[in-house]
Amino acid sequence: MEQQLIVPWEVDELTQHEFYVPEYIERMAQDVLVHYDFSVQSIEIVTTKPDKGGAIWKIETSAGPKSIKLLHRRPTRSMFSLGAQEYLVDVKEARVPAIVKTKDGKNYVEAGGKLWFVAEWIESLVPVTKDLEGAKHLCHALGEFHALTKGYVPPPQAEIASRVLKWPKNYQKMVNKMDWFRNIAKAYEDLPASAHILNVVDQFEEQAKRSVEMLNQSNYLEMANLGNEYWGLVHQDYGWSNGQMGSNGMWIIDLDGVAYDIPIRDLRKLITGTMADLFRWDATWIREMIKAYHEANPISQDLYNILMIDLSLPNEFYKNIKEVVYEPEVFLNDPAVITMIQTIVDTDQTKWPILEEIKDDWKGVE
C-alpha cells in the first residue's frame, strides 16, 4: 500500500476536469480495491472535495454497482461514522447504503492516512421534487433517521463526535465572529462590499445576542444532559442531494459527517436553507415541514422552543459572510457579494413576522 499521505489538492479550472483527482490518489484507489472480493469492470469519479481531500467513485463490479469513498476526516473520526452506518443497516434496517466488507471482514481500508470504504450503490435513487411535497418527504425521512439513530454506541477505537453540549459555545462564536466581520470590513473599507457589511452587521449581531440570551433562559442544558445516546445522531449535511427517493421509500446517503447532537438542528438547517431558496419565509411551508418531521420523530414543547431559538439566529448571514475571513480582498471585491447581502437582508425581514406567527404552535404538547 502507498505510504504517501493524502492532502487537499488544487484544481486548475483551465486545464483540469471539474472532478480532477491527483494521480497518486487514483493509484491508491486501485490498491484499496484489491482488498475486496470482487473484480472491477469500470471506475468513474462522481464527486470530490479537493479543499479537504475527499472523493467518491462509482464502480461497476462482478458483484453489482458500488461506490468507493475516500473519507477526508481523521481515521478515528471516520470510524465513528462508519460504525453508525453499519448500526443503521444491520441493527435498525434503515434505508442507508450497506457497507461492503473487505476480504478480511473489515468496514474499511486505511491508506494514505485516511479511511476508504465501499458501499452498495442504490441505482433507483432520485431527488424529490423541489416543492412543498418534496420538502415534506425530506423532513419525514429526516425524522425517521433521527429516531433510528438513538442508542448508537460507536466502536471502542472511534473518537466520540458530539455537539450536544456545544450549543452555547457555538452561539457565542457567532456573536464573536460578527465583530470579526466588522473589523475586516473597516480594515478594507475602500472595497465595494465593505460598506454593505458595515450597514447590516450591527443588526445581525443583535439578533445573535438575543438568541444567546434565549438559549440561556431555555431548558437546553437539562435537555443536553440527557446525553448522546438519548438524542442520537444528526446528519449535518442533509438536503435534496442526501435524502433521495428509492423504489421502497426515502433513503439517506453520505453519512460520513454524522455526530451526536440534539437532532432538531438538522431540521433547522433544512428549514433555513429552504426559506433562502424561496427568498422569503413562509408559515405554511415551515408548519408542514415540522409536522412531517414530527410524524416520524415526535417534537416536544421544549424541543420546539429550541427549534424556534435556533431559527432566530442570523444563520444565513453568518454562513455566507464568514468566507470573508479567508480571503478578504477577493471576497469584498466580488460584486455578487453585494447582491447576496441585500438578498439575505430582504429575506430576513420576512422571517420575524413568521416566527411570531408560529411560535406558540406547540403550546401544550408534551
C-alpha positions as YAML, in Angstrom:
chain: A
units: angstrom
residues:
- id: 1
  name: MET
  ca: [0.00, 0.00, 0.00]
- id: 2
  name: GLU
  ca: [1.24, 3.51, -0.82]
- id: 3
  name: GLN
  ca: [2.82, 5.36, 2.05]
- id: 4
  name: GLN
  ca: [2.23, 8.90, 0.68]
- id: 5
  name: LEU
  ca: [-0.19, 10.87, 2.87]
- id: 6
  name: ILE
  ca: [-3.30, 12.24, 1.21]
- id: 7
  name: VAL
  ca: [-3.54, 16.02, 1.37]
- id: 8
  name: PRO
  ca: [-6.00, 18.57, -0.11]
- id: 9
  name: TRP
  ca: [-5.32, 19.50, -3.72]
- id: 10
  name: GLU
  ca: [-5.95, 22.40, -6.05]
- id: 11
  name: VAL
  ca: [-7.83, 22.16, -9.34]
- id: 12
  name: ASP
  ca: [-6.67, 24.22, -12.31]
- id: 13
  name: GLU
  ca: [-10.02, 25.08, -13.92]
- id: 14
  name: LEU
  ca: [-8.36, 25.85, -17.26]
- id: 15
  name: THR
  ca: [-6.54, 22.57, -17.73]
- id: 16
  name: GLN
  ca: [-8.14, 20.06, -15.36]
- id: 17
  name: HIS
  ca: [-11.55, 18.38, -15.15]
- id: 18
  name: GLU
  ca: [-14.03, 19.63, -12.51]
- id: 19
  name: PHE
  ca: [-13.64, 16.35, -10.63]
- id: 20
  name: TYR
  ca: [-9.87, 16.10, -11.02]
- id: 21
  name: VAL
  ca: [-8.12, 13.80, -8.55]
- id: 22
  name: PRO
  ca: [-4.31, 13.61, -8.30]
- id: 23
  name: GLU
  ca: [-2.78, 10.55, -9.92]
- id: 24
  name: TYR
  ca: [-1.34, 9.20, -6.67]
- id: 25
  name: ILE
  ca: [-4.85, 9.08, -5.18]
- id: 26
  name: GLU
  ca: [-6.20, 7.31, -8.29]
- id: 27
  name: ARG
  ca: [-3.46, 4.70, -7.88]
- id: 28
  name: MET
  ca: [-4.30, 4.39, -4.19]
- id: 29
  name: ALA
  ca: [-7.95, 3.73, -5.05]
- id: 30
  name: GLN
  ca: [-6.89, 0.84, -7.27]
- id: 31
  name: ASP
  ca: [-4.73, -0.55, -4.45]
- id: 32
  name: VAL
  ca: [-7.63, -0.28, -2.00]
- id: 33
  name: LEU
  ca: [-9.95, -2.23, -4.33]
- id: 34
  name: VAL
  ca: [-7.57, -5.22, -4.24]
- id: 35
  name: HIS
  ca: [-8.81, -5.77, -0.66]
- id: 36
  name: TYR
  ca: [-12.32, -6.64, -1.88]
- id: 37
  name: ASP
  ca: [-13.66, -9.94, -3.13]
- id: 38
  name: PHE
  ca: [-14.95, -8.71, -6.49]
- id: 39
  name: SER
  ca: [-13.47, -7.69, -9.81]
- id: 40
  name: VAL
  ca: [-13.87, -4.12, -11.09]
- id: 41
  name: GLN
  ca: [-15.09, -3.52, -14.63]
- id: 42
  name: SER
  ca: [-15.12, 0.29, -14.53]
- id: 43
  name: ILE
  ca: [-14.49, 3.17, -12.17]
- id: 44
  name: GLU
  ca: [-15.91, 6.68, -12.58]
- id: 45
  name: ILE
  ca: [-15.32, 9.72, -10.36]
- id: 46
  name: VAL
  ca: [-18.65, 11.10, -9.07]
- id: 47
  name: THR
  ca: [-17.67, 13.95, -6.76]
- id: 48
  name: THR
  ca: [-14.64, 15.42, -4.99]
- id: 49
  name: LYS
  ca: [-13.75, 17.62, -2.04]
- id: 50
  name: PRO
  ca: [-10.34, 18.88, -3.19]
- id: 51
  name: ASP
  ca: [-10.12, 21.50, -0.42]
- id: 52
  name: LYS
  ca: [-10.44, 18.75, 2.20]
- id: 53
  name: GLY
  ca: [-9.00, 15.74, 0.41]
- id: 54
  name: GLY
  ca: [-12.03, 13.54, -0.22]
- id: 55
  name: ALA
  ca: [-13.63, 11.81, -3.22]
- id: 56
  name: ILE
  ca: [-16.32, 9.33, -4.32]
- id: 57
  name: TRP
  ca: [-16.20, 6.97, -7.31]
- id: 58
  name: LYS
  ca: [-18.92, 4.76, -8.75]
- id: 59
  name: ILE
  ca: [-17.61, 1.31, -9.66]
- id: 60
  name: GLU
  ca: [-19.16, -1.45, -11.74]
- id: 61
  name: THR
  ca: [-18.13, -4.79, -10.28]
- id: 62
  name: SER
  ca: [-18.73, -8.51, -10.65]
- id: 63
  name: ALA
  ca: [-20.97, -8.13, -7.57]
- id: 64
  name: GLY
  ca: [-23.00, -5.22, -8.94]
- id: 65
  name: PRO
  ca: [-22.64, -1.43, -8.74]
- id: 66
  name: LYS
  ca: [-20.84, 0.00, -5.70]
- id: 67
  name: SER
  ca: [-19.30, 3.25, -4.51]
- id: 68
  name: ILE
  ca: [-15.79, 3.67, -3.18]
- id: 69
  name: LYS
  ca: [-15.31, 6.63, -0.91]
- id: 70
  name: LEU
  ca: [-12.16, 8.36, 0.35]
- id: 71
  name: LEU
  ca: [-13.10, 9.92, 3.70]
- id: 72
  name: HIS
  ca: [-11.31, 13.20, 4.34]
- id: 73
  name: ARG
  ca: [-11.65, 13.26, 8.14]
- id: 74
  name: ARG
  ca: [-9.28, 11.80, 10.73]
- id: 75
  name: PRO
  ca: [-9.42, 7.98, 10.70]
- id: 76
  name: THR
  ca: [-10.76, 7.76, 14.27]
- id: 77
  name: ARG
  ca: [-13.49, 10.27, 13.35]
- id: 78
  name: SER
  ca: [-14.37, 8.26, 10.25]
- id: 79
  name: MET
  ca: [-14.63, 5.12, 12.40]
- id: 80
  name: PHE
  ca: [-17.45, 6.87, 14.27]
- id: 81
  name: SER
  ca: [-19.49, 7.45, 11.11]
- id: 82
  name: LEU
  ca: [-18.77, 4.02, 9.61]
- id: 83
  name: GLY
  ca: [-19.90, 2.42, 12.87]
- id: 84
  name: ALA
  ca: [-23.11, 4.44, 12.63]
- id: 85
  name: GLN
  ca: [-23.73, 3.37, 9.04]
- id: 86
  name: GLU
  ca: [-23.25, -0.29, 9.98]
- id: 87
  name: TYR
  ca: [-25.53, 0.09, 13.03]
- id: 88
  name: LEU
  ca: [-28.29, 1.67, 10.94]
- id: 89
  name: VAL
  ca: [-28.20, -1.09, 8.32]
- id: 90
  name: ASP
  ca: [-27.58, -4.16, 10.48]
- id: 91
  name: VAL
  ca: [-29.47, -3.29, 13.67]
- id: 92
  name: LYS
  ca: [-32.13, -0.81, 12.55]
- id: 93
  name: GLU
  ca: [-32.65, -1.99, 8.95]
- id: 94
  name: ALA
  ca: [-32.62, 1.66, 7.87]
- id: 95
  name: ARG
  ca: [-32.63, 2.74, 4.24]
- id: 96
  name: VAL
  ca: [-28.97, 3.73, 4.09]
- id: 97
  name: PRO
  ca: [-26.42, 2.04, 1.80]
- id: 98
  name: ALA
  ca: [-24.85, -1.10, 3.27]
- id: 99
  name: ILE
  ca: [-21.08, -1.19, 3.74]
- id: 100
  name: VAL
  ca: [-19.29, -3.88, 1.73]
- id: 101
  name: LYS
  ca: [-16.79, -5.80, 3.88]
- id: 102
  name: THR
  ca: [-13.20, -6.33, 2.84]
- id: 103
  name: LYS
  ca: [-11.80, -9.85, 2.30]
- id: 104
  name: ASP
  ca: [-10.79, -9.91, 5.97]
- id: 105
  name: GLY
  ca: [-14.19, -8.72, 7.21]
- id: 106
  name: LYS
  ca: [-13.40, -5.05, 7.89]
- id: 107
  name: ASN
  ca: [-15.55, -1.98, 7.17]
- id: 108
  name: TYR
  ca: [-12.69, -0.02, 5.66]
- id: 109
  name: VAL
  ca: [-9.15, 0.05, 4.29]
- id: 110
  name: GLU
  ca: [-6.64, 2.55, 5.65]
- id: 111
  name: ALA
  ca: [-4.39, 4.15, 3.02]
- id: 112
  name: GLY
  ca: [-2.66, 7.49, 2.71]
- id: 113
  name: GLY
  ca: [-3.51, 8.32, 6.32]
- id: 114
  name: LYS
  ca: [-7.27, 8.17, 5.56]
- id: 115
  name: LEU
  ca: [-10.04, 5.59, 5.62]
- id: 116
  name: TRP
  ca: [-11.60, 4.26, 2.42]
- id: 117
  name: PHE
  ca: [-14.75, 2.17, 2.23]
- id: 118
  name: VAL
  ca: [-17.01, 0.54, -0.32]
- id: 119
  name: ALA
  ca: [-20.81, 0.65, -0.12]
- id: 120
  name: GLU
  ca: [-23.71, -0.61, -2.17]
- id: 121
  name: TRP
  ca: [-24.79, 1.77, -4.94]
- id: 122
  name: ILE
  ca: [-28.58, 2.19, -4.87]
- id: 123
  name: GLU
  ca: [-29.45, 2.56, -8.56]
- id: 124
  name: SER
  ca: [-33.09, 3.57, -8.09]
- id: 125
  name: LEU
  ca: [-32.45, 6.82, -6.15]
- id: 126
  name: VAL
  ca: [-33.81, 10.11, -7.48]
- id: 127
  name: PRO
  ca: [-34.06, 13.53, -5.77]
- id: 128
  name: VAL
  ca: [-37.53, 14.52, -4.56]
- id: 129
  name: THR
  ca: [-39.25, 17.44, -6.24]
- id: 130
  name: LYS
  ca: [-38.18, 20.91, -5.10]
- id: 131
  name: ASP
  ca: [-41.63, 21.85, -3.84]
- id: 132
  name: LEU
  ca: [-43.55, 21.57, -0.58]
- id: 133
  name: GLU
  ca: [-44.36, 17.88, -1.13]
- id: 134
  name: GLY
  ca: [-40.68, 17.16, -1.71]
- id: 135
  name: ALA
  ca: [-39.76, 19.11, 1.41]
- id: 136
  name: LYS
  ca: [-42.25, 17.08, 3.45]
- id: 137
  name: HIS
  ca: [-40.74, 13.82, 2.16]
- id: 138
  name: LEU
  ca: [-37.30, 15.09, 3.19]
- id: 139
  name: CYS
  ca: [-38.48, 16.09, 6.67]
- id: 140
  name: HIS
  ca: [-40.31, 12.82, 7.33]
- id: 141
  name: ALA
  ca: [-37.24, 10.83, 6.24]
- id: 142
  name: LEU
  ca: [-35.06, 13.00, 8.49]
- id: 143
  name: GLY
  ca: [-37.33, 12.30, 11.46]
- id: 144
  name: GLU
  ca: [-37.11, 8.57, 10.74]
- id: 145
  name: PHE
  ca: [-33.33, 8.79, 10.53]
- id: 146
  name: HIS
  ca: [-33.06, 10.63, 13.85]
- id: 147
  name: ALA
  ca: [-35.37, 8.15, 15.59]
- id: 148
  name: LEU
  ca: [-33.40, 5.16, 14.29]
- id: 149
  name: THR
  ca: [-30.01, 6.57, 15.39]
- id: 150
  name: LYS
  ca: [-30.99, 6.77, 19.08]
- id: 151
  name: GLY
  ca: [-28.95, 4.36, 21.14]
- id: 152
  name: TYR
  ca: [-25.97, 4.20, 18.78]
- id: 153
  name: VAL
  ca: [-22.72, 3.31, 20.56]
- id: 154
  name: PRO
  ca: [-19.57, 3.81, 18.45]
- id: 155
  name: PRO
  ca: [-16.76, 1.24, 18.14]
- id: 156
  name: PRO
  ca: [-14.24, 1.40, 21.01]
- id: 157
  name: GLN
  ca: [-11.44, 2.77, 18.80]
- id: 158
  name: ALA
  ca: [-13.57, 5.60, 17.38]
- id: 159
  name: GLU
  ca: [-13.44, 9.14, 18.73]
- id: 160
  name: ILE
  ca: [-16.73, 10.47, 20.07]
- id: 161
  name: ALA
  ca: [-18.16, 13.12, 17.75]
- id: 162
  name: SER
  ca: [-20.68, 15.07, 19.82]
- id: 163
  name: ARG
  ca: [-22.16, 18.56, 19.57]
- id: 164
  name: VAL
  ca: [-24.86, 18.01, 22.20]
- id: 165
  name: LEU
  ca: [-23.27, 20.27, 24.83]
- id: 166
  name: LYS
  ca: [-21.69, 22.76, 22.38]
- id: 167
  name: TRP
  ca: [-24.69, 24.94, 21.52]
- id: 168
  name: PRO
  ca: [-23.85, 27.84, 23.89]
- id: 169
  name: LYS
  ca: [-20.25, 27.92, 22.65]
- id: 170
  name: ASN
  ca: [-21.37, 27.89, 19.00]
- id: 171
  name: TYR
  ca: [-23.95, 30.63, 19.59]
- id: 172
  name: GLN
  ca: [-21.33, 32.81, 21.27]
- id: 173
  name: LYS
  ca: [-18.90, 32.10, 18.44]
- id: 174
  name: MET
  ca: [-21.44, 33.58, 16.03]
- id: 175
  name: VAL
  ca: [-21.65, 36.73, 18.14]
- id: 176
  name: ASN
  ca: [-17.85, 37.00, 18.26]
- id: 177
  name: LYS
  ca: [-17.47, 36.49, 14.51]
- id: 178
  name: MET
  ca: [-19.77, 39.45, 13.84]
- id: 179
  name: ASP
  ca: [-17.05, 41.62, 15.37]
- id: 180
  name: TRP
  ca: [-14.50, 39.95, 13.09]
- id: 181
  name: PHE
  ca: [-16.67, 40.78, 10.06]
- id: 182
  name: ARG
  ca: [-16.98, 44.38, 11.24]
- id: 183
  name: ASN
  ca: [-13.24, 44.78, 11.80]
- id: 184
  name: ILE
  ca: [-12.33, 43.23, 8.44]
- id: 185
  name: ALA
  ca: [-14.82, 45.48, 6.62]
- id: 186
  name: LYS
  ca: [-13.34, 48.51, 8.39]
- id: 187
  name: ALA
  ca: [-9.79, 47.41, 7.53]
- id: 188
  name: TYR
  ca: [-10.78, 47.16, 3.85]
- id: 189
  name: GLU
  ca: [-13.32, 49.98, 3.87]
- id: 190
  name: ASP
  ca: [-12.43, 51.09, 0.33]
- id: 191
  name: LEU
  ca: [-13.54, 47.76, -1.18]
- id: 192
  name: PRO
  ca: [-17.05, 47.62, -2.68]
- id: 193
  name: ALA
  ca: [-18.77, 45.15, -0.31]
- id: 194
  name: SER
  ca: [-17.34, 46.59, 2.92]
- id: 195
  name: ALA
  ca: [-19.92, 49.35, 3.32]
- id: 196
  name: HIS
  ca: [-22.74, 46.86, 2.78]
- id: 197
  name: ILE
  ca: [-21.43, 44.62, 5.57]
- id: 198
  name: LEU
  ca: [-20.97, 47.59, 7.90]
- id: 199
  name: ASN
  ca: [-24.54, 48.72, 7.19]
- id: 200
  name: VAL
  ca: [-26.08, 45.48, 8.47]
- id: 201
  name: VAL
  ca: [-23.61, 43.73, 10.78]
- id: 202
  name: ASP
  ca: [-24.93, 45.54, 13.87]
- id: 203
  name: GLN
  ca: [-28.47, 44.26, 13.38]
- id: 204
  name: PHE
  ca: [-27.30, 40.68, 12.84]
- id: 205
  name: GLU
  ca: [-25.02, 40.89, 15.86]
- id: 206
  name: GLU
  ca: [-28.01, 41.98, 17.98]
- id: 207
  name: GLN
  ca: [-30.03, 39.06, 16.66]
- id: 208
  name: ALA
  ca: [-27.25, 36.64, 17.64]
- id: 209
  name: LYS
  ca: [-27.01, 38.18, 21.13]
- id: 210
  name: ARG
  ca: [-30.76, 37.81, 21.65]
- id: 211
  name: SER
  ca: [-30.56, 34.17, 20.56]
- id: 212
  name: VAL
  ca: [-27.78, 33.57, 23.11]
- id: 213
  name: GLU
  ca: [-29.99, 35.04, 25.85]
- id: 214
  name: MET
  ca: [-32.98, 32.92, 24.78]
- id: 215
  name: LEU
  ca: [-30.87, 29.75, 24.76]
- id: 216
  name: ASN
  ca: [-29.54, 30.55, 28.24]
- id: 217
  name: GLN
  ca: [-33.11, 31.03, 29.51]
- id: 218
  name: SER
  ca: [-34.43, 27.82, 27.89]
- id: 219
  name: ASN
  ca: [-34.39, 24.21, 29.07]
- id: 220
  name: TYR
  ca: [-31.47, 23.49, 26.73]
- id: 221
  name: LEU
  ca: [-28.99, 22.43, 29.43]
- id: 222
  name: GLU
  ca: [-31.23, 19.86, 31.09]
- id: 223
  name: MET
  ca: [-32.12, 18.53, 27.64]
- id: 224
  name: ALA
  ca: [-28.45, 18.30, 26.65]
- id: 225
  name: ASN
  ca: [-27.64, 16.48, 29.87]
- id: 226
  name: LEU
  ca: [-29.88, 13.60, 28.77]
- id: 227
  name: GLY
  ca: [-26.79, 12.52, 26.85]
- id: 228
  name: ASN
  ca: [-25.55, 11.43, 23.45]
- id: 229
  name: GLU
  ca: [-27.33, 8.10, 23.09]
- id: 230
  name: TYR
  ca: [-30.65, 9.60, 24.16]
- id: 231
  name: TRP
  ca: [-30.60, 12.09, 21.29]
- id: 232
  name: GLY
  ca: [-28.86, 10.02, 18.63]
- id: 233
  name: LEU
  ca: [-27.20, 11.41, 15.53]
- id: 234
  name: VAL
  ca: [-27.55, 14.38, 13.22]
- id: 235
  name: HIS
  ca: [-26.57, 14.09, 9.57]
- id: 236
  name: GLN
  ca: [-25.06, 17.64, 9.44]
- id: 237
  name: ASP
  ca: [-25.29, 17.93, 5.65]
- id: 238
  name: TYR
  ca: [-28.88, 16.93, 4.91]
- id: 239
  name: GLY
  ca: [-30.85, 18.19, 1.94]
- id: 240
  name: TRP
  ca: [-32.17, 17.46, -1.54]
- id: 241
  name: SER
  ca: [-28.99, 15.61, -2.59]
- id: 242
  name: ASN
  ca: [-28.56, 13.45, 0.53]
- id: 243
  name: GLY
  ca: [-32.19, 12.45, 1.04]
- id: 244
  name: GLN
  ca: [-33.49, 10.71, -2.10]
- id: 245
  name: MET
  ca: [-36.49, 8.61, -3.11]
- id: 246
  name: GLY
  ca: [-35.96, 4.94, -3.90]
- id: 247
  name: SER
  ca: [-38.28, 2.18, -5.01]
- id: 248
  name: ASN
  ca: [-39.14, 1.31, -1.40]
- id: 249
  name: GLY
  ca: [-39.12, 4.77, 0.20]
- id: 250
  name: MET
  ca: [-36.71, 7.55, 1.15]
- id: 251
  name: TRP
  ca: [-33.01, 6.77, 1.52]
- id: 252
  name: ILE
  ca: [-30.37, 8.82, 3.33]
- id: 253
  name: ILE
  ca: [-26.85, 8.81, 1.94]
- id: 254
  name: ASP
  ca: [-23.43, 10.38, 2.65]
- id: 255
  name: LEU
  ca: [-23.30, 9.72, 6.37]
- id: 256
  name: ASP
  ca: [-19.61, 10.48, 6.89]
- id: 257
  name: GLY
  ca: [-20.30, 13.68, 8.86]
- id: 258
  name: VAL
  ca: [-22.77, 12.26, 11.39]
- id: 259
  name: ALA
  ca: [-22.37, 13.34, 15.01]
- id: 260
  name: TYR
  ca: [-24.32, 13.18, 18.24]
- id: 261
  name: ASP
  ca: [-26.49, 16.27, 18.65]
- id: 262
  name: ILE
  ca: [-29.94, 17.46, 19.61]
- id: 263
  name: PRO
  ca: [-31.45, 16.42, 16.26]
- id: 264
  name: ILE
  ca: [-33.63, 19.46, 15.71]
- id: 265
  name: ARG
  ca: [-30.55, 21.22, 14.33]
- id: 266
  name: ASP
  ca: [-30.75, 19.20, 11.09]
- id: 267
  name: LEU
  ca: [-34.38, 20.29, 10.71]
- id: 268
  name: ARG
  ca: [-33.46, 23.92, 11.40]
- id: 269
  name: LYS
  ca: [-30.78, 23.86, 8.71]
- id: 270
  name: LEU
  ca: [-33.22, 22.33, 6.25]
- id: 271
  name: ILE
  ca: [-35.83, 24.99, 7.02]
- id: 272
  name: THR
  ca: [-33.46, 27.97, 6.80]
- id: 273
  name: GLY
  ca: [-31.93, 26.65, 3.58]
- id: 274
  name: THR
  ca: [-35.38, 26.14, 2.06]
- id: 275
  name: MET
  ca: [-36.54, 29.62, 3.04]
- id: 276
  name: ALA
  ca: [-33.36, 31.04, 1.48]
- id: 277
  name: ASP
  ca: [-34.22, 29.21, -1.75]
- id: 278
  name: LEU
  ca: [-37.73, 30.69, -1.64]
- id: 279
  name: PHE
  ca: [-36.29, 34.20, -0.95]
- id: 280
  name: ARG
  ca: [-38.96, 34.59, 1.75]
- id: 281
  name: TRP
  ca: [-40.14, 32.92, 4.93]
- id: 282
  name: ASP
  ca: [-43.43, 31.07, 4.56]
- id: 283
  name: ALA
  ca: [-45.52, 29.87, 7.52]
- id: 284
  name: THR
  ca: [-47.30, 27.14, 5.54]
- id: 285
  name: TRP
  ca: [-44.04, 25.59, 4.35]
- id: 286
  name: ILE
  ca: [-42.47, 25.68, 7.83]
- id: 287
  name: ARG
  ca: [-45.54, 24.26, 9.57]
- id: 288
  name: GLU
  ca: [-45.86, 21.43, 7.05]
- id: 289
  name: MET
  ca: [-42.15, 20.62, 7.25]
- id: 290
  name: ILE
  ca: [-42.24, 20.50, 11.06]
- id: 291
  name: LYS
  ca: [-45.42, 18.40, 11.02]
- id: 292
  name: ALA
  ca: [-43.88, 15.90, 8.57]
- id: 293
  name: TYR
  ca: [-40.81, 15.56, 10.80]
- id: 294
  name: HIS
  ca: [-42.95, 15.28, 13.96]
- id: 295
  name: GLU
  ca: [-44.88, 12.33, 12.47]
- id: 296
  name: ALA
  ca: [-41.66, 10.32, 12.32]
- id: 297
  name: ASN
  ca: [-39.85, 11.67, 15.41]
- id: 298
  name: PRO
  ca: [-42.19, 13.46, 17.84]
- id: 299
  name: ILE
  ca: [-41.22, 17.00, 18.87]
- id: 300
  name: SER
  ca: [-41.86, 18.05, 22.47]
- id: 301
  name: GLN
  ca: [-42.73, 21.58, 23.56]
- id: 302
  name: ASP
  ca: [-39.17, 22.05, 24.87]
- id: 303
  name: LEU
  ca: [-37.67, 20.80, 21.60]
- id: 304
  name: TYR
  ca: [-39.96, 23.08, 19.58]
- id: 305
  name: ASN
  ca: [-38.79, 26.04, 21.69]
- id: 306
  name: ILE
  ca: [-35.16, 25.13, 20.94]
- id: 307
  name: LEU
  ca: [-36.03, 24.98, 17.23]
- id: 308
  name: MET
  ca: [-37.56, 28.47, 17.40]
- id: 309
  name: ILE
  ca: [-34.44, 29.79, 19.14]
- id: 310
  name: ASP
  ca: [-32.16, 28.19, 16.55]
- id: 311
  name: LEU
  ca: [-34.26, 29.69, 13.74]
- id: 312
  name: SER
  ca: [-33.85, 33.13, 15.34]
- id: 313
  name: LEU
  ca: [-30.08, 33.12, 14.78]
- id: 314
  name: PRO
  ca: [-28.76, 35.05, 11.74]
- id: 315
  name: ASN
  ca: [-27.79, 31.72, 10.21]
- id: 316
  name: GLU
  ca: [-27.75, 32.70, 6.54]
- id: 317
  name: PHE
  ca: [-25.79, 35.91, 7.09]
- id: 318
  name: TYR
  ca: [-23.19, 34.11, 9.19]
- id: 319
  name: LYS
  ca: [-22.90, 31.12, 6.84]
- id: 320
  name: ASN
  ca: [-22.34, 33.27, 3.76]
- id: 321
  name: ILE
  ca: [-20.24, 36.13, 5.18]
- id: 322
  name: LYS
  ca: [-17.76, 34.01, 7.17]
- id: 323
  name: GLU
  ca: [-15.85, 33.38, 3.92]
- id: 324
  name: VAL
  ca: [-14.56, 36.97, 4.24]
- id: 325
  name: VAL
  ca: [-12.15, 35.78, 6.92]
- id: 326
  name: TYR
  ca: [-10.13, 33.63, 4.48]
- id: 327
  name: GLU
  ca: [-9.58, 35.97, 1.51]
- id: 328
  name: PRO
  ca: [-10.90, 39.43, 2.46]
- id: 329
  name: GLU
  ca: [-9.78, 41.25, -0.68]
- id: 330
  name: VAL
  ca: [-11.21, 38.66, -3.06]
- id: 331
  name: PHE
  ca: [-14.47, 38.42, -1.12]
- id: 332
  name: LEU
  ca: [-15.02, 42.16, -0.66]
- id: 333
  name: ASN
  ca: [-14.25, 42.88, -4.32]
- id: 334
  name: ASP
  ca: [-16.85, 40.42, -5.61]
- id: 335
  name: PRO
  ca: [-19.97, 42.23, -6.95]
- id: 336
  name: ALA
  ca: [-22.04, 39.09, -6.24]
- id: 337
  name: VAL
  ca: [-21.40, 39.58, -2.50]
- id: 338
  name: ILE
  ca: [-23.28, 42.90, -2.53]
- id: 339
  name: THR
  ca: [-26.29, 41.25, -4.20]
- id: 340
  name: MET
  ca: [-26.08, 38.34, -1.76]
- id: 341
  name: ILE
  ca: [-26.08, 40.62, 1.28]
- id: 342
  name: GLN
  ca: [-29.13, 42.50, 0.00]
- id: 343
  name: THR
  ca: [-30.97, 39.23, -0.66]
- id: 344
  name: ILE
  ca: [-30.16, 37.98, 2.87]
- id: 345
  name: VAL
  ca: [-31.38, 41.25, 4.40]
- id: 346
  name: ASP
  ca: [-34.59, 41.24, 2.36]
- id: 347
  name: THR
  ca: [-35.31, 37.61, 3.20]
- id: 348
  name: ASP
  ca: [-34.52, 38.20, 6.88]
- id: 349
  name: GLN
  ca: [-37.17, 40.92, 7.06]
- id: 350
  name: THR
  ca: [-39.81, 38.32, 6.14]
- id: 351
  name: LYS
  ca: [-38.59, 35.95, 8.88]
- id: 352
  name: TRP
  ca: [-39.71, 37.78, 12.01]
- id: 353
  name: PRO
  ca: [-43.48, 38.01, 11.36]
- id: 354
  name: ILE
  ca: [-43.47, 34.29, 10.51]
- id: 355
  name: LEU
  ca: [-41.58, 33.28, 13.67]
- id: 356
  name: GLU
  ca: [-44.03, 35.37, 15.69]
- id: 357
  name: GLU
  ca: [-46.96, 33.65, 13.95]
- id: 358
  name: ILE
  ca: [-45.76, 30.09, 14.60]
- id: 359
  name: LYS
  ca: [-44.01, 30.44, 17.99]
- id: 360
  name: ASP
  ca: [-46.99, 29.17, 20.02]
- id: 361
  name: ASP
  ca: [-47.98, 26.31, 17.69]
- id: 362
  name: TRP
  ca: [-46.65, 23.67, 20.07]
- id: 363
  name: LYS
  ca: [-48.09, 25.02, 23.33]
- id: 364
  name: GLY
  ca: [-49.38, 22.19, 25.45]
- id: 365
  name: VAL
  ca: [-47.51, 19.46, 23.53]
- id: 366
  name: GLU
  ca: [-45.79, 17.03, 25.89]
...
